[in-house]
Every structure is written in structure tokens, then in C-alpha cells.
Amino acid sequence: MSIGNSPEDDRPSEDRTPPVDDARPSIGRVLQQARVDAGLTVDEVSQSTRVRIPIVHAIEQDDFSRCGGDVYARGHIRTLARAVGVDPEPLLAQYGAEHGGHVAPTPATPLFEAERIRSEPRRPNWTAAMVAAIVAVIAFVGYTVVNGGDDGGDSQQAAEGSTPATSKAPKPSPTTKKPVDPKPDPSDSAIAAAPADKVTVKISAADGRSWISAKDHNGRIMFDGLLEQGQSKTFQDSQKVDLVLGDAGAIQLFVNGKQIEDEFQPGQVERLTYTKGDPEQG
């Protein structure tokens, strides 16, 4: 006969262990339901936690084999729980009860962070590359147009046809009397050598720089660019010359040896055509 102990004291100790609540939802179910209630997708949770999408799906299915170990699994559970607004401690306790109890107090944060920082590879941003290339091309073309007339002073005095041209005398200083009507120099070779069987057009940028374009009767471009102040260009064709003057007020025109007396305004754009029978505005 035992003394001091009742027969109930001899029962196995497991009878006194509180029964596990098998009715409680699984860890993955709790996390999935909390994510749905928070209005978040798996992609959004993955982006905010840096936990890869396949691992999020696996955990929500209570598959912790893809976590890479017990320490990683606990770290993922804690991070996902915080992201969807759930207290992670009950879930960690449930995980410990279902997977062999608590592990040794190993610092899990550094290992877990090493897994999280590996982001998915990004595809090249082709749109940004194309935009950068287009901007570079536009900048290059703009630079070429602006500086196209700076290469040369006297080197641009020769005509695109067969007749040479000489530069016009520089503008008089403020102390010099300005002539009433500027007349072409009779000794100007472009005027003196204007043949009767061709159309000869001379353009002088007397009062400022101007963008000009000249085409022959076949529509081929003879010149397209800036004419700096003091520079001249001469063009010849067997039938006609088509002109576009970006700032007609800065230009003096001589057609077949005669000056065009039209009063063009500063900044005015003019489109003109001249033939062998001119000077007459086209």
C-alpha cells in the first residue's frame, strides 16, 4: 500500500498534458485568410516582404520545405504575418508545436535577410533605352543645324553651280554714311558672269544670319543650312531655282545680275522661285 499518493497519481504524465486544439486553422490558412482580408495579392506581399512568390504560395499551403530550413521558415512566418496584420507569436508557437518544438536561440535575422534580399531578375528597360537614343539623335541633328554655317566664312563663297562668287563688302561703321539704295557691285563676278541660258541667284546675308534652302529644277537640294552675316551663296541651274528664306529681312537677293527690290520684313519666311526670264518673284 502506497503512502501519501492516491491511485490517480500513478497515471501516465501525458494524461495531464492539455490536448492540442486540432480545430484551429493551419498556419498557412491563417496567413492566406489575413492576406485576403487585407485586400493584398501574393505579388504585393512578395514585393513588400521580398519573400519570393513561390515561397509565399508554399507557406500558404503549409508547405515549409521550400523555406530552406527551420530558421528560414520561422523568419518567413514572422515577416508574412506582420505584412498581413497578424500577430506572429501564436503562429510561431503553433509551428514549434507541429514541427518538433522550439529551436536553439540562433539569431535568425541575418540568415533570413540574406534570403530576402535576393530579388527577382529584372528585364532590360528597352523603352528607356529607345527614348535616350532618340533624344541623342535629336540633340545631334540640332547641333548640326545650328553650327552648319560656322565652318567657314570665305570657304562658302563658291556657288553650288559652276560660277564663283565673291563676298559682299562689310557693313559700314556707324560713322560712315549709309547709301540710300544698296546697289550690287558692278564688278561682282556672280553678276557679271551670269549667263543668259541659265538662272543665277545670289544670296547675301547683309543684315544678319538666316537659314536658307535652295533646290534645282529636279528638286535636288543645292544648299540647306545657316548663312552667317556677311556671307554669300550663289546658285545656278539650267531652268529654275527654288528658295526658302528663314529670315528674309536679313537677305539681299540678286537674280540674273539684278537686285530684287522686294521689302522683306525681319523674321519673315519667304518661298521663292526664279527662272531664266526673271527677276520676278516666283
Phi, psi and omega per residue, in radians:
M1 nan 2.228 3.129
S2 -1.396 2.579 -3.104
I3 -1.966 2.262 3.053
G4 1.496 -0.079 3.128
N5 -2.178 2.386 3.085
S6 -1.549 2.822 3.125
P7 -1.027 -0.456 -3.133
E8 -1.192 -0.410 -3.104
D9 -1.263 -0.274 -3.114
D10 -1.555 0.047 3.135
R11 -1.242 2.664 3.109
P12 -1.003 2.555 -3.058
S13 -1.165 -0.449 -3.099
E14 -1.169 -0.315 3.124
D15 -1.171 -0.421 -3.107
R16 -1.553 -0.160 -3.122
T17 -1.239 2.262 -3.122
P18 -1.056 2.370 -3.127
P19 -1.127 2.496 3.094
V20 -1.281 2.348 -3.115
D21 -1.355 1.627 -3.121
D22 -1.269 -0.185 -3.107
A23 -1.450 -0.205 -3.109
R24 -1.247 2.585 -3.138
P25 -1.188 2.729 3.141
S26 -1.244 2.915 -3.132
I27 -1.087 -0.815 -3.140
G28 -1.081 -0.679 3.132
R29 -1.132 -0.714 3.133
V30 -1.093 -0.797 -3.127
L31 -1.155 -0.713 -3.141
Q32 -1.139 -0.778 -3.120
Q33 -1.147 -0.667 3.117
A34 -1.156 -0.648 3.103
R35 -1.133 -0.752 3.126
V36 -1.124 -0.755 3.133
D37 -1.108 -0.540 3.124
A38 -1.421 -0.068 3.128
G39 1.275 0.508 -3.099
L40 -1.895 2.553 3.029
T41 -1.629 2.916 3.098
V42 -1.095 -0.666 3.115
D43 -1.072 -0.759 -3.126
E44 -1.143 -0.709 3.102
V45 -1.132 -0.716 3.128
S46 -1.094 -0.729 3.141
Q47 -1.163 -0.674 -3.084
S48 -1.348 -0.499 -3.097
T49 -1.811 -0.234 -3.073
R50 1.118 0.318 2.995
V51 -1.553 2.248 -3.020
R52 -1.094 2.596 -3.060
I53 -0.990 -0.804 -3.141
P54 -1.046 -0.593 3.137
I55 -1.239 -0.671 3.093
V56 -1.068 -0.797 3.107
H57 -1.050 -0.763 -3.100
A58 -1.117 -0.744 -3.133
I59 -1.129 -0.703 3.117
E60 -1.152 -0.315 3.046
Q61 -1.723 0.230 3.132
D62 1.075 0.539 3.063
D63 -1.880 1.807 -3.081
F64 -1.736 0.131 -3.109
S65 -1.211 -0.418 -3.105
R66 -1.485 -0.041 -3.106
C67 -1.342 -0.359 3.123
G68 1.588 0.245 3.123
G69 2.393 2.934 -3.065
D70 -1.159 -0.685 -3.124
V71 -1.131 -0.752 3.127
Y72 -1.143 -0.707 -3.129
A73 -1.048 -0.774 3.122
R74 -1.116 -0.717 3.117
G75 -1.096 -0.728 3.111
H76 -1.116 -0.734 -3.140
I77 -1.075 -0.786 -3.128
R78 -1.076 -0.799 -3.090
T79 -1.161 -0.801 -3.134
L80 -1.135 -0.678 3.131
A81 -1.071 -0.769 3.126
R82 -1.144 -0.609 -3.112
A83 -1.180 -0.562 -3.109
V84 -1.781 0.120 3.032
G85 1.444 0.606 -3.141
V86 -2.059 2.502 3.072
D87 -1.185 2.095 -3.052
P88 -1.333 -0.348 -3.012
E89 -1.093 -0.829 3.094
P90 -1.043 -0.641 -3.137
L91 -1.194 -0.673 3.095
L92 -1.158 -0.675 3.084
A93 -1.123 -0.719 3.102
Q94 -1.109 -0.699 3.111
Y95 -1.108 -0.726 3.127
G96 -1.117 -0.664 3.141
A97 -1.209 -0.579 -3.071
E98 -1.542 -0.300 -3.054
H99 -2.226 0.699 2.970
G100 1.565 0.424 3.046
G101 1.415 -3.029 -3.070
H102 -1.353 2.569 3.093
V103 -1.578 2.983 3.113
A104 -1.090 2.619 -3.070
P105 -1.217 1.147 3.084
T106 -1.523 2.303 -3.139
P107 -1.075 1.955 -3.051
A108 -1.532 -0.317 -3.016
T109 -1.089 -0.824 -3.128
P110 -1.071 -0.730 3.137
L111 -1.147 -0.697 -3.119
F112 -1.191 -0.700 3.126
E113 -1.117 -0.607 3.131
A114 -1.095 -0.583 3.105
E115 -1.293 -0.618 -3.025
R116 -1.302 -0.556 -3.001
I117 -1.305 -0.170 3.128
R118 -1.416 1.725 -3.095
S119 -1.480 2.856 3.091
E120 -1.162 2.505 3.111
P121 -1.099 2.432 -3.132
R122 -1.703 2.552 3.094
R123 -1.388 2.640 3.101
P124 -1.061 2.456 3.124
N125 -1.516 1.492 -3.090
W126 -1.176 -0.551 -3.131
T127 -1.080 -0.798 3.127
A128 -1.112 -0.661 3.133
A129 -1.125 -0.716 3.130
M130 -1.155 -0.721 3.122
V131 -1.077 -0.742 3.130
A132 -1.099 -0.684 3.133
A133 -1.158 -0.715 3.133
I134 -1.122 -0.731 3.115
V135 -1.076 -0.701 3.132
A136 -1.126 -0.705 3.135
V137 -1.139 -0.758 3.141
I138 -1.093 -0.728 3.128
A139 -1.104 -0.697 -3.135
F140 -1.159 -0.754 3.126
V141 -1.114 -0.744 3.116
G142 -1.080 -0.726 3.118
Y143 -1.112 -0.696 -3.135
T144 -1.134 -0.718 -3.138
V145 -1.158 -0.759 -3.086
V146 -1.179 -0.660 -3.057
N147 -1.766 0.116 -3.083
G148 -1.135 -0.476 -3.113
G149 -1.665 0.121 -3.073
D150 -1.692 0.091 -3.024
D151 -1.366 -0.302 -3.039
G152 -2.880 0.514 2.983
G153 0.609 -1.921 -3.010
D154 -1.226 -0.373 -3.111
S155 -1.190 -0.292 -3.140
Q156 -1.726 0.179 -3.103
Q157 -1.331 -0.394 -3.111
A158 -1.246 2.487 -3.120
A159 -1.326 2.738 3.050
E160 -1.233 -0.335 3.063
G161 -1.545 -2.614 -3.067
S162 -1.695 -0.115 -3.037
T163 -1.714 2.210 3.111
P164 -1.261 2.830 3.138
A165 -2.353 2.605 3.104
T166 -1.917 2.694 -3.114
S167 -1.325 2.625 3.132
K168 -1.370 2.622 -3.134
A169 -1.046 2.540 3.138
P170 -1.104 2.729 -3.121
K171 -1.097 2.510 3.131
P172 -1.157 2.633 3.106
S173 -1.228 2.871 -3.110
P174 -1.024 -0.420 -3.113
T175 -1.485 -0.145 -3.124
T176 -1.644 2.462 3.133
K177 -1.168 2.311 3.119
K178 -1.498 2.274 3.129
P179 -1.100 2.600 -3.090
V180 -1.129 -0.891 -3.134
D181 -2.179 1.935 3.116
P182 -1.122 2.151 -3.125
K183 -1.928 2.570 3.086
P184 -1.157 2.544 3.122
D185 -1.167 2.117 -3.095
P186 -1.050 -0.429 -3.126
S187 -1.536 0.034 -3.137
D188 -1.058 2.195 -3.031
S189 -1.184 -0.545 -3.126
A190 -1.151 -0.558 -3.141
I191 -1.452 -0.794 -3.078
A192 -1.135 -0.553 -3.052
A193 -1.698 0.258 -3.117
A194 -1.219 1.936 -3.125
P195 -1.326 2.662 -3.088
A196 -1.296 -0.413 -3.081
D197 -1.604 0.174 3.104
K198 -2.387 2.861 3.020
V199 -1.775 2.212 -3.125
T200 -2.082 2.184 -3.113
V201 -2.183 2.192 3.058
K202 -1.997 2.348 3.132
I203 -2.102 2.221 3.103
S204 -2.132 2.241 3.080
A205 -1.505 1.373 -3.014
A206 -1.366 -0.607 -2.996
D207 -1.995 0.221 3.126
G208 2.669 3.053 -3.140
R209 -1.395 2.675 -3.136
S210 -2.710 2.495 3.036
W211 -1.481 2.326 -3.138
I212 -2.336 2.711 3.049
S213 -2.403 2.364 -3.132
A214 -2.304 2.376 3.117
K215 -2.291 2.618 3.076
D216 -1.500 -3.039 -3.048
H217 -1.206 -0.296 3.080
N218 -1.565 0.015 -3.137
G219 1.469 0.114 3.100
R220 -1.338 2.441 -3.104
I221 -1.325 2.148 3.066
M222 -1.602 -0.570 3.079
F223 -2.796 2.508 3.085
D224 -2.658 1.811 -3.115
G225 3.002 -2.909 -3.095
L226 -1.577 2.448 3.024
L227 -1.986 1.970 -3.087
E228 -1.317 2.764 -3.141
Q229 -1.012 2.298 -3.120
G230 1.622 -0.180 3.137
Q231 -1.595 2.769 -3.135
S232 -2.391 2.661 3.033
K233 -2.392 2.476 3.116
T234 -2.182 2.370 -3.102
F235 -2.230 2.503 3.103
Q236 -2.345 2.517 3.058
D237 -2.642 2.749 -3.094
S238 -1.300 -0.326 -3.074
Q239 -2.224 -0.982 -3.084
K240 -2.731 2.821 3.050
V241 -2.255 2.180 3.084
D242 -1.735 2.303 -3.086
L243 -2.140 2.613 2.909
V244 -2.287 2.115 -3.120
L245 -1.900 2.068 -3.106
G246 -1.254 -0.626 3.078
D247 -2.328 1.494 -3.027
A248 -1.149 -0.441 -3.111
G249 -1.192 -0.304 -3.136
A250 -1.666 0.041 -2.971
I251 -1.939 2.482 2.896
Q252 -1.944 2.319 -3.081
L253 -1.981 2.422 3.025
F254 -2.261 2.092 -3.092
V255 -2.076 2.122 3.128
N256 0.902 0.700 3.067
G257 1.531 0.032 -3.117
K258 -2.179 2.498 -3.135
Q259 -1.410 2.415 3.065
I260 -1.477 2.135 -3.013
E261 -1.600 0.156 -3.116
D262 -1.080 2.438 3.136
E263 -1.602 1.659 3.100
F264 -1.507 2.474 -3.121
Q265 -1.526 2.619 3.082
P266 -1.023 2.341 -3.134
G267 1.427 -0.047 -3.105
Q268 -1.350 2.364 3.083
V269 -1.684 2.205 -3.091
E270 -2.173 2.417 3.023
R271 -2.016 2.044 -2.986
L272 -2.253 2.648 3.062
T273 -2.355 2.288 -3.136
Y274 -2.217 2.483 -3.140
T275 -2.159 -3.027 -3.082
K276 -1.162 -0.452 -3.092
G277 -1.525 -0.005 -3.104
D278 -1.426 2.947 0.655
P279 -1.571 2.020 2.931
E280 -2.587 2.442 -3.125
Q281 -1.192 2.320 -3.085
G282 -1.348 nan nan
